[in-house]
């Protein structure tokens, strides 16, 4: 029977996954908050639009901020684990790692999916090229896609954190 894997290797891989999560979420937040457009038509003239004018995009922003804060905390704890070889707070925090990863992954998945769905509805229902908001829609779509990629990385972290749970027979 092969020996169990080293905790340093799994902690290092966990750290890499958390860093990838952070990078995806920070880029998603930057894209979302800088996305602006000017819609123009004959009836209303020019209207400046931002992400905050749409509930799905505001939810994506909130989900991304929550994901960033959680990932930043978990990254710091993982760096501590990698550098010292000991878990911060002992083994009692493994449940917080596991359930926190689950909750944050669900928040990121719903935020990204709602926003991605909204961009698809925009594309299907209105002429985004004719209104002049195609850049805005593409930017918010990229932000939603990066949030969904961040969700995948948090889901992977959840799998890694499940390995640290105590085994019960």
N, C-alpha and C positions, 0 to 999 in steps of 0.2 A: 504494500500500500504506500502511495506517495505521501511525503510529509505535507502538512497543511501549508498554504502559501504564507509568505512573510507579510506581516501587517504593514511594514514600511512600504512595500511595493503597492499594496492595495490602497494605502493612504496617499501615496504619490499619484496613483491613477485617479483617485477620488479628487485630489487637488487639481489635477489637469482638467477634469470634467467640470469642476466648479469654476475654474478660470474661464473655460469656454462658455459656460452659462453666463458669467458676468459680462464677457465681451459681447455676446449676442444681445443681451438685454440692454447694455449701455448704448450700443449702436441703434437698437430699436427705439429707445427713448429719444435719442438725438434726432433720428429721422422723423419721428412722430411730432416732436415739439417744434421742429423747424419746417414742417410741411405747411405751406400756404398756397393759396390759389386765388385767382380772380375769375369768377364766373360772370359772363356777360351775355345778355340776350336783349332783344328789342323791348320787351315788356318792363323789365326791372333795371336795366342799365348794368353797371358793373357792381358786383357784390364780392367783397373780400371774404374768403373762407379760411378757417383754421380748424385744427383737429378738435378744439374745445366746443365747436358748434354742433358736434355729433356725439350722442351718448355712447355709442359703441367705441369710438376713438378715445373718449374720456375714460371708459372702462379699461381699454388697453393701456392707457397711460398709468392708471392706478395699479393695474396688475403688474406692469413692468416695474414700477417703483417698489411695490411689495416684494417682487422677485429679486430685485437688485439688493434691497436691504437684507433680506434673508440670505442671499448668496454671499454677500459681503461678510456677514457674521459667520456663516458656515466656512467660508474660505479662511478666515482668521483662525477659527478653531481647528481646521484641517492643517494649516501651516504649523500651528502649535503641536499637533499630533505628529506631523512628519518630522519636525525639528527635535522634539523631546522623546518621542516614542511612547508617550503617555497621553491618554485622553484628558482633555480639560474637564474637570468635574467627575472623573472616573467613568465607570460603566453606566451610571444612572442616566446619562444624557443620550444614550443610544436610542431610547424611545423617542426623545424629542427630535433627534436627527431623522429617524424613520418617518414619524408622523408629520413632521414639518416639511420634509421632502414631498410627502403625499399631498398635503394641503396646498403647498405652493405650486406643485405641478398642475393641480386642478385649476387653480386661479390663472396660471399662465395659459393653460389650454383653452379655457373659456374666453379669456381676453383676446387671445390671438384668433380664435375661431370666429368670435363675434365680429371682430374688425375685418377679418378676411372675407367673411360673408357679406359684410356691408360694402366692401369694395367691389365684390362681384355683382351685388345688386345695382350699384351705381353703373357699372359697365353694361348691365343688361337692360336697365330701365331708361337711362338717359343717354344722350349723345355727349359723352365727356369731351370729345374732340371739338364739337361745335360750341360747347359752353366754355372751353378753354381751361378745363380743370384736369386734364389728363396727367399733368406732372404731379398735382396734388394726390390724385388717386394712385398713381404708381408709387409715390413715396410712402403713402400710408399702407399700401399693399406690401411693400418691402418691410416696413416696420412690423406688420402683423406676421409676416413670414419669419422674420428673425425671432419674434416672440415665440412662435411655434417651435422653432429650432431650439430656443432656450428651454421650452417645455420638455423636449426630448432629452436634453442633457440633464435636467432635474429628475426626469423619470429614471434615467440611468443611475443618477446619484441615489435615488430611492432604492434601486436594486442593490447597489453597493452597501447602503446603510442597513439593508435587511440582513446582510451577511454578519453584521456585528451584533444582531439580536441574540440574546441567550437562547440556547437550544433547550427545548422542553420535550420530555419523552412522555 
